[in-house]
Amino acid sequence: MASAVVPGSARQRIVQRGRAPLYALLLAAIVPAASAACTTELGHGWPPAVGNYGQAVETLFDGKVQPTLALTLLPKGGVETGVALLPGTQDQEWTLRYSKADKRVYNWNNSARGGGLELRVDQEPDQYQVAIPAALAQRLVRSWQAALDSGVPAGRKAPVTDGEVLSFQVAGERYSGPRWECGAGKLMMKQVALLIEASDTKEKKLDRRWQDLDESLDELQQLLAGNAG
């Protein structure tokens, strides 16, 4: 995949075919849930019959490299999208990457010679990436891991999900299921939206993006501390 580095900038746009919809979609998840009780249906691993599909999407986005943190969105319709954090060496900057499939990976082929499911991985996705400070990236990983460990019971497997699937991968552990639309989940979706926005932000405005993300992580930390208390 060809990469074009923007001179004098930490920002790198790998492929450019237009802005993707994940930022707008995830903003909808920031709206508080109507119920006062905050629970999530997320479980460990992939939902039944989704693993091969999800792994195909993540391989398309990241190749053989496993991100330290990632969120993959498998929509009911439309193209697949995802964000990922790739670690640097020692304390060097990490890489934040936003990916969007060029065409829907999950495709039901109704050809005259017989229909069947095909996973269209022979394509080049849109990708935007930017350097993110190592300390901020590491804090994000720790915060998401704490939130997911707190909200998802250890023995619960990812449920059968009709339609959209969100799949978090944090430090080698996977959590999947429908949207988590309240409490810690709402804040995590806000942080994903900030990451997507930062992936296509000019370098001179990145400090503001990182400050917004750090402040959102403060909110998440306070929420988790209150839940623990």
N, C-alpha and C positions, 0 to 999 in steps of 0.2 A: 504494500500500500504506500503510495507516494505521500511525502510529508512536505509541507511548505512552511518554513519558519518565518515569522514576521520579524524583520530586522528591528533591533533595539527594543524588543518586547519579550516578556516571559510567556506571552500567549502564543499558542500554536493552533492553527486551524488545519486539521488533517485533510478533511474533505469538506467542500462547501457546496450544498445544494439548497440552502434555505433553513431557517430556524425551525426547530422541531416542537411538537406540541406538549412534551412532558411537563414543562414548567407550568403551563396553563392548567393542565390536568391535575397536577399535584396541588395547585393553589386551592382547588375545590375541596381538597382534603383538610385544609386548614380550618374550615368552618366547624365550630364545635358541634358535637353530636347532641341530639335532642335529649337523650337520656343523661341523668346526672351520674349514673354509675358508669365507670370507664373500664371496659374489658376489651380484650382482643381475641379473635379466633385464630390468630397465627399459631402455627405449630412447627415442630422441627422437621427439617428435610424438605423435599419437594412433595406437593400433593400427588395422590395416585394418578398415574398416566400422564404426568406433566414433566417428569425428570428429563427424558430425552429431548423434548422440545426446549426446555429451559437451558439445558447444557449446550444445545446447538446455538442458541442465541448468544450465550455468554462466550462461547468459543469464537463466534463471528466478531464479537466486540473486542475481546481481549486476547485472542489466540491462546497460546499455552501458558500465558502468564496469569497467575491467580491473584487478583487484587486482595489487599488486606481488608478492604471494605467495599461493598457494592450493593446497589439496589437495582434489580431488573424488573421492568414492568412488562408483563405479558397481557396485552389487552384482549378484550373479547372480539374486537374488530380493529383494523388499522395496523400500523407498524409497531414493532417492538422497540423499546427504548431502555436506556440504563445509564447510571452514573457509577463511577468506580474511583477508588483511591489506590494508587500504585506507589509503594514505598521507594524512597531514595536510598542511597548508601549512607550508613551511619546517621548523622544528623542533617544531611543535606535535604533540600526541598523534595517533597513528594510530588506526584503528578495527579491532578484531578482530570478525569476524562468523562465526557458526556457523549453517548453514542445513540444513534437512531438508524434502524435498518432502512435501506433504500426501498425495499419492497417487503411485504409481510413474509416472515420466515415460515409461519404455519400456514400451509395452503392445501386446500382440498382440491385435487385435480379431477375434474369431471370429463376427461377426454373420452372420445369415442372408443378408444382401445381399453377402456376400463378405468374407473376412478380409483382414487386412493390418496392417502395423506403423503405430502412431500414437505420436507423441511428445506427451504430454499436458502442455502448457505453459500452458494456460488454468487456472491454479490459483494459490493464494497459499501459499507455503511457510511453515513455522515458521522464525523467525529470532530469534537472540539476539545482541546485540552490546554491546561494552564498549570504552571508551577504553584503549589500551595505550601506555606510554611510547615516544616516538619512538626513543630510543637502543636500547631492547630490541628493538623491531620491526626496526630496521635491522640489528642484530646477527643476528637470526634469518634475515633474508634472505641476508646474507653467508655465514652458516654453512651454510644449506641449499644455496646455490649451489656452495660449495666441496665439500660432500659429494657432490652429484649429479655435478659435473664430474669428481670423483675416481673415482666408482664406475661411471659410464656412459660407455663409449667414444664418442668424438665422432661416428664414422660409423655407429653402430648405430641402426637405426630401431626404434620400438616393435614388439614381436612380436605375432603373432596370439595372443589370449588367450581361452581358453575359460572363461567365468565372470567372476568379479569383476575389475574394473580399477581400479587406483589411478592418478590422474593429478596430477602435481605441475606447477605453473606458477610459475616463479621469475624475476622480472625479464625477462619476455617469452619465456623459453625453457621448453618443455614436455618433460616426461619421463613416460612412461606404461608400464604393464605390471602384472604381478602384484606381490604384497607383497614388500618387501625386509625380510627377517625376521632379519637379523643385523647386527652391526657398526654402522656409521653409520645404516643403515636402521632398526635397532631403536631407536636413540636418537631419531631423527626421529619415529617413531611415538609414542614416549613424550611428546615435545614436543607433538604434535598432541593427545594426550589431555589434556595440561595446558591447552592453549589452549581446548579444548571445555569443560573444567571451569571455566575462568576466565570464559567467556562468560556463565555463569549464576551468578556468585559475587557475594555482597554486597560493597559497596565496601570495608568495613572489613577484609575478608579478602583483598583483591586483592594487597596488598603481598606476602603470603605466596606467592600463586600466581606472581607475577613473580619472586620469589626462587628458587622451585623451577625455573622455566623458565631463569633465568640460570645456575643450577648445572648443569642438564642441558646447556646450551650449552657450559659449561666442559668437561664430559665429552666432548662431540662435538669440541671444539677439540683436546683432548689426543689423542683417537683419531686425528684427521686428521693431527696433527703426527707421531704415531708411524708412521702409514702412509707419510707422505712421507719419513720418515727411513729 
